[in-house]
Amino acid sequence: MQTPAGKECSYYYADYFRGKSKQECRLLGESLPPLKWKPSLCTSCPVPGILLANACEHMVLKPRLVREFPFIHQTISVSAYCTKTSKQVTEPHIGCGECHPLPFSYQGNNIEPDITG
């Protein structure tokens, strides 16, 4: 479904049927403890980009609300965990590298072709 920021996100839910006006982020709502969502959080949320780049069913996203400085708007920060390999995912856009082997080895900002075969 399309978020208020205009991005596609499978965690966003809106219901306007028969005069209802219900909007929610199910990723924030299902976290423990549930985090309070507001539409302005969708503008800086990294989750739609992560879902577009990586659709691994083993990756679990854990959101946090972050405020860098007092009195400045909150943003969403996301950490990822792979349930298949049981380890933290350092780059959620790419994944852990075990579930879906990559044709190249990713090392920071360097992308080197894998010539081993």
C-alpha positions in Angstrom: 0.0 0.0 0.0 1.2 3.5 -0.7 2.3 5.5 2.4 1.6 9.2 3.0 5.1 9.9 1.7 4.2 8.2 -1.7 6.3 5.1 -1.2 5.1 1.5 -1.5 5.4 -0.3 1.9 3.8 -3.7 2.9 3.8 -2.6 6.6 1.6 0.5 6.0 -2.1 0.0 6.4 -5.0 2.4 5.7 -8.7 1.8 5.9 -11.1 4.5 4.5 -14.1 2.2 3.8 -17.4 3.7 4.7 -16.1 6.8 6.3 -13.4 5.2 8.4 -10.1 6.9 8.7 -7.6 4.4 10.1 -3.9 4.6 9.2 -1.1 2.6 10.9 2.4 1.2 10.5 2.2 -2.5 11.4 6.0 -2.7 11.8 5.9 -0.1 14.6 2.7 -1.4 16.0 3.9 -5.0 16.3 7.2 -4.1 17.9 7.7 -4.6 21.7 6.7 -2.2 23.2 4.5 -0.8 20.4 5.9 2.4 19.0 3.6 5.4 18.3 3.3 6.0 14.6 2.4 9.3 12.9 2.3 10.0 9.1 5.3 12.3 9.1 7.6 9.3 10.1 7.0 7.9 6.6 9.0 10.6 4.9 12.4 9.4 6.3 11.6 5.7 6.8 14.2 3.4 5.3 11.8 0.3 5.3 10.3 0.8 1.8 13.8 1.0 0.3 14.8 -2.1 2.2 11.8 -4.0 1.0 12.3 -2.9 -2.6 16.0 -4.0 -2.5 15.7 -7.2 -0.5 12.6 -9.4 -0.3 14.2 -12.2 1.8 11.6 -14.0 3.9 14.2 -14.8 6.6 15.0 -11.2 7.4 13.2 -9.7 10.4 13.2 -5.9 10.7 13.2 -4.3 14.2 12.4 -0.6 14.2 13.4 2.1 16.7 12.3 5.7 17.0 15.4 8.0 17.1 15.7 11.6 17.9 19.2 13.0 17.2 18.7 16.3 19.0 16.0 17.4 21.4 13.0 19.2 19.8 13.9 17.8 16.4 11.5 15.4 14.6 11.8 11.7 15.2 13.0 9.3 12.5 12.8 5.5 12.2 16.0 3.5 12.5 15.9 -0.2 11.5 18.1 -3.1 12.4 17.8 -6.5 10.7 18.2 -10.1 11.8 18.3 -13.2 9.7 16.4 -16.1 11.2 18.0 -18.7 8.8 21.6 -17.9 9.8 20.8 -16.6 13.3 22.9 -13.5 12.9 22.6 -9.7 12.7 22.4 -8.3 9.2 24.8 -5.4 8.8 23.3 -4.0 5.6 19.6 -4.7 5.3 19.4 -3.5 1.7 21.8 -6.3 0.7 21.0 -9.0 3.3 23.2 -11.5 5.1 24.7 -13.0 2.0 23.9 -16.6 3.0 20.2 -16.8 2.0 20.7 -15.4 -1.4 24.4 -15.7 -2.5 25.6 -12.6 -4.3 27.6 -12.8 -7.6 30.1 -10.4 -6.0 31.7 -9.9 -2.6 30.5 -6.8 -0.8 33.1 -5.1 1.3 32.0 -1.6 2.4 31.9 0.7 -0.6 34.1 -1.5 -2.7 32.3 -4.0 -5.0 34.7 -6.6 -6.4 33.6 -9.2 -8.9 33.7 -12.8 -7.7 36.0 -14.6 -10.2 36.2 -17.9 -8.1 33.3 -19.3 -9.9 
